[in-house]
Amino acid sequence: MKILVAIANYGSKNMRFLRALIKEYQTMSFQIDIVVLSNIPKELGSDIEVKVGLPSKNPWSLPFAHKKVFAERVDDYDLFIYS
């Protein structure tokens, strides 16, 4: 099973929790690709894709950024998870 995980993470205040969440996803016994959606660049390792930018000027729009990512990759994965 191939899984795409999208994690919305605004700012840098909760980096400890973001890293813990990524670590838990990486322990799963499936092929998992992780995309972090953020308003700022983040270094999370070479195996984590970071997409920087908000869907609109409103900072509350970040939780909706996963929709475009999932739509672009709908044929490439079996399961989609948003955190």
N, CA, C and O of each residue as an XYZ file, in Angstrom:
332
protein
N       0.839     -1.168      0.000
C       0.000      0.000      0.000
C       0.887      1.235      0.000
O       1.839      1.328      0.775
N       0.572      2.172     -0.865
C       1.328      3.410     -0.991
C       0.498      4.545     -0.398
O      -0.651      4.753     -0.789
N       1.087      5.279      0.550
C       0.362      6.303      1.304
C       1.033      7.659      1.144
O       2.258      7.774      1.199
N       0.207      8.685      0.945
C       0.685     10.065      0.936
C       0.137     10.761      2.169
O      -1.072     10.788      2.398
N       1.042     11.323      2.960
C       0.667     12.055      4.171
C       0.977     13.526      3.949
O       2.087     13.878      3.550
N      -0.003     14.385      4.205
C       0.194     15.835      4.162
C       0.007     16.373      5.572
O      -0.989     16.080      6.234
N       0.975     17.161      6.022
C       0.926     17.739      7.363
C       1.011     19.254      7.233
O       1.993     19.782      6.711
N      -0.010     19.948      7.705
C       0.016     21.411      7.735
C       0.727     21.848      9.011
O       0.401     21.378     10.101
N       1.707     22.754      8.871
C       2.461     23.218     10.030
C       2.852     24.672      9.814
O       3.717     24.977      8.993
N       2.215     25.556     10.548
C       2.428     27.003     10.418
C       3.502     27.464     11.400
O       3.468     27.116     12.580
N       4.443     28.241     10.904
C       5.476     28.802     11.766
C       6.480     27.768     12.245
O       6.636     26.702     11.650
N       7.163     28.113     13.349
C       8.206     27.216     13.854
C       8.026     26.873     15.326
O       8.884     26.220     15.920
N       6.942     27.299     15.909
C       6.722     27.096     17.341
C       6.559     25.630     17.736
O       6.962     25.238     18.831
N       5.985     24.834     16.875
C       5.681     23.436     17.204
C       6.560     22.432     16.472
O       6.104     21.337     16.141
N       7.790     22.783     16.219
C       8.690     21.895     15.475
C       8.905     20.562     16.198
O       9.030     19.524     15.548
N       8.949     20.580     17.503
C       9.145     19.346     18.273
C       8.010     18.361     17.996
O       8.242     17.164     17.824
N       6.793     18.873     17.954
C       5.638     18.017     17.694
C       5.595     17.552     16.241
O       5.201     16.421     15.958
N       6.002     18.426     15.322
C       6.057     18.056     13.910
C       7.041     16.910     13.701
O       6.726     15.934     13.020
N       8.218     17.025     14.279
C       9.231     15.968     14.145
C       8.749     14.650     14.767
O       9.011     13.578     14.222
N       8.056     14.726     15.888
C       7.524     13.514     16.525
C       6.464     12.858     15.639
O       6.439     11.634     15.510
N       5.597     13.655     15.034
C       4.560     13.127     14.151
C       5.180     12.465     12.917
O       4.767     11.376     12.519
N       6.163     13.121     12.320
C       6.863     12.553     11.160
C       7.510     11.224     11.534
O       7.414     10.249     10.789
N       8.161     11.189     12.680
C       8.833      9.968     13.131
C       7.836      8.815     13.273
O       8.146      7.683     12.904
N       6.651      9.091     13.801
C       5.629      8.051     13.949
C       5.151      7.540     12.588
O       5.007      6.332     12.395
N       4.905      8.449     11.651
C       4.505      8.010     10.310
C       5.589      7.145      9.670
O       5.281      6.165      8.993
N       6.851      7.502      9.881
C       7.952      6.763      9.271
C       8.131      5.361      9.857
O       8.785      4.523      9.238
N       7.573      5.091     11.021
C       7.689      3.751     11.603
C       6.661      2.783     11.036
O       6.753      1.580     11.283
N       5.692      3.272     10.289
C       4.665      2.406      9.716
C       5.270      1.491      8.649
O       6.228      1.862      7.972
N       4.712      0.323      8.514
C       5.265     -0.673      7.594
C       4.660     -0.585      6.197
O       4.382     -1.606      5.568
N       4.463      0.613      5.726
C       3.958      0.864      4.376
C       4.906      1.820      3.678
O       5.768      2.432      4.309
N       4.736      1.943      2.364
C       5.495      2.963      1.645
C       4.779      4.287      1.875
O       3.660      4.486      1.401
N       5.426      5.188      2.601
C       4.804      6.461      2.978
C       5.656      7.609      2.481
O       6.860      7.663      2.734
N       5.016      8.535      1.765
C       5.644      9.790      1.373
C       4.992     10.888      2.199
O       3.771     10.922      2.354
N       5.822     11.791      2.731
C       5.322     12.853      3.603
C       5.595     14.205      2.966
O       6.704     14.493      2.517
N       4.544     15.031      2.938
C       4.641     16.403      2.453
C       4.235     17.316      3.602
O       3.138     17.187      4.146
N       5.118     18.236      3.969
C       4.784     19.222      4.995
C       4.424     20.517      4.286
O       5.187     21.027      3.467
N       3.261     21.034      4.611
C       2.765     22.278      4.042
C       3.018     23.383      5.064
O       2.564     23.292      6.204
N       3.736     24.418      4.662
C       4.151     25.435      5.621
C       4.161     26.823      4.996
O       4.158     26.974      3.775
N       4.173     27.814      5.844
C       4.298     29.193      5.379
C       5.752     29.631      5.301
O       6.059     30.677      4.730
N       6.657     28.824      5.881
C       8.084     29.151      5.877
C       8.902     27.897      5.529
O       8.439     26.781      5.764
N      10.111     28.067      4.973
C      10.962     26.908      4.680
C      11.347     26.169      5.964
O      11.531     26.787      7.012
N      11.467     24.844      5.871
C      11.855     24.018      7.013
C      12.777     22.916      6.535
O      12.561     22.334      5.472
N      13.806     22.627      7.320
C      14.721     21.524      7.042
C      14.266     20.321      7.856
O      14.429     20.294      9.076
N      13.698     19.333      7.189
C      13.169     18.158      7.885
C      13.789     16.861      7.389
O      13.331     15.774      7.740
N      14.805     16.974      6.591
C      15.465     15.785      6.048
C      15.176     15.627      4.571
O      14.203     16.176      4.054
N      16.023     14.877      3.899
C      15.913     14.731      2.451
C      14.704     13.900      2.023
O      14.280     13.977      0.870
N      14.148     13.110      2.939
C      13.009     12.267      2.583
C      11.654     12.928      2.853
O      10.611     12.307      2.647
N      11.666     14.182      3.311
C      10.435     14.922      3.580
C      10.334     16.083      2.594
O      11.239     16.913      2.504
N       9.232     16.131      1.862
C       8.989     17.234      0.930
C       8.325     18.374      1.691
O       7.346     18.160      2.406
N       8.854     19.580      1.537
C       8.272     20.760      2.177
C       7.767     21.691      1.080
O       8.532     22.135      0.224
N       6.468     21.978      1.119
C       5.869     22.917      0.171
C       5.565     24.195      0.936
O       4.798     24.187      1.899
N       6.173     25.296      0.499
C       6.025     26.573      1.183
C       5.047     27.444      0.412
O       5.148     27.603     -0.805
N       4.106     28.001      1.149
C       3.144     28.926      0.552
C       1.733     28.658      1.037
O       1.350     27.519      1.308
N       0.983     29.717      1.138
C      -0.414     29.618      1.553
C      -1.308     29.644      0.328
O      -0.980     30.306     -0.657
N      -2.435     28.937      0.366
C      -3.369     28.969     -0.766
C      -3.943     30.361     -1.026
O      -4.300     30.684     -2.158
N      -4.033     31.192      0.030
C      -4.518     32.571     -0.123
C      -3.771     33.453      0.875
O      -2.916     32.960      1.611
N      -4.075     34.726      0.909
C      -3.402     35.651      1.833
C      -3.769     35.380      3.291
O      -3.047     35.788      4.201
N      -4.867     34.706      3.508
C      -5.334     34.402      4.848
C      -4.504     33.256      5.443
O      -4.467     32.173      4.860
N      -3.828     33.469      6.606
C      -3.027     32.396      7.195
C      -3.862     31.183      7.609
O      -3.315     30.092      7.773
N      -5.159     31.350      7.779
C      -6.042     30.234      8.124
C      -6.315     29.345      6.912
O      -7.008     28.335      7.034
N      -5.786     29.706      5.755
C      -5.992     28.891      4.553
C      -5.018     27.721      4.460
O      -5.228     26.825      3.642
N      -3.968     27.699      5.263
C      -2.969     26.630      5.193
C      -3.575     25.231      5.308
O      -3.151     24.340      4.572
N      -4.544     24.994      6.194
C      -5.121     23.652      6.286
C      -5.797     23.162      5.005
O      -6.116     21.978      4.894
N      -6.016     24.038      4.054
C      -6.651     23.635      2.801
C      -5.645     23.366      1.684
O      -6.034     22.964      0.587
N      -4.363     23.582      1.948
C      -3.317     23.404      0.930
C      -3.178     21.947      0.494
O      -2.705     21.680     -0.611
N      -3.579     21.010      1.334
C      -3.446     19.588      0.986
C      -4.342     19.192     -0.185
O      -4.035     18.233     -0.894
N      -5.427     19.902     -0.397
C      -6.364     19.536     -1.463
C      -5.690     19.510     -2.829
O      -5.899     18.584     -3.613
N      -4.884     20.524     -3.113
C      -4.186     20.585     -4.400
C      -3.150     19.457     -4.513
O      -3.031     18.825     -5.563
N      -2.417     19.213     -3.447
C      -1.397     18.150     -3.444
C      -2.050     16.798     -3.696
O      -1.568     16.012     -4.512
N      -3.141     16.529     -2.997
C      -3.835     15.255     -3.172
C      -4.415     15.124     -4.572
O      -4.343     14.051     -5.172
N      -4.986     16.196     -5.100
C      -5.582     16.159     -6.443
C      -4.514     15.896     -7.509
O      -4.754     15.146     -8.456
N      -3.341     16.507     -7.359
C      -2.259     16.315     -8.329
C      -1.712     14.881     -8.311
O      -1.164     14.414     -9.310
N      -1.859     14.188     -7.187
C      -1.255     12.863     -7.027
C      -2.285     11.748     -6.822
O      -1.952     10.670     -6.328
N      -3.514     12.012     -7.198
C      -4.611     11.073     -6.931
C      -4.371      9.689     -7.527
O      -4.811      8.692     -6.954
N      -3.696      9.607     -8.644
C      -3.461      8.318     -9.305
C      -2.206      7.599     -8.811
O      -1.936      6.469     -9.218
N      -1.440      8.251     -7.936
C      -0.158      7.698     -7.505
C      -0.194      6.983     -6.154
O       0.770      6.311     -5.786
N      -1.292      7.119     -5.414
C      -1.354      6.584     -4.052
C      -2.645      5.811     -3.819
O      -3.649      6.015     -4.501
N      -2.588      4.914     -2.832
C      -3.741      4.132     -2.435
C      -4.522      4.783     -1.295
O      -5.734      4.604     -1.176
N      -3.814      5.537     -0.464
C      -4.412      6.138      0.724
C      -3.837      7.522      0.936
O      -2.646      7.747      0.723
N      -4.685      8.452      1.356
C      -4.272      9.833      1.617
C      -4.596     10.164      3.066
O      -5.707      9.916      3.535
N      -3.616     10.729      3.772
C      -3.811     11.112      5.172
C      -3.444     12.577      5.310
O      -2.405     13.022      4.822
N      -4.320     13.326      5.990
C      -4.059     14.731      6.265
C      -3.964     14.929      7.777
O      -4.842     14.498      8.525
N      -2.915     15.572      8.206
C      -2.744     15.902      9.637
C      -2.569     17.398      9.765
O      -2.409     17.908     10.874
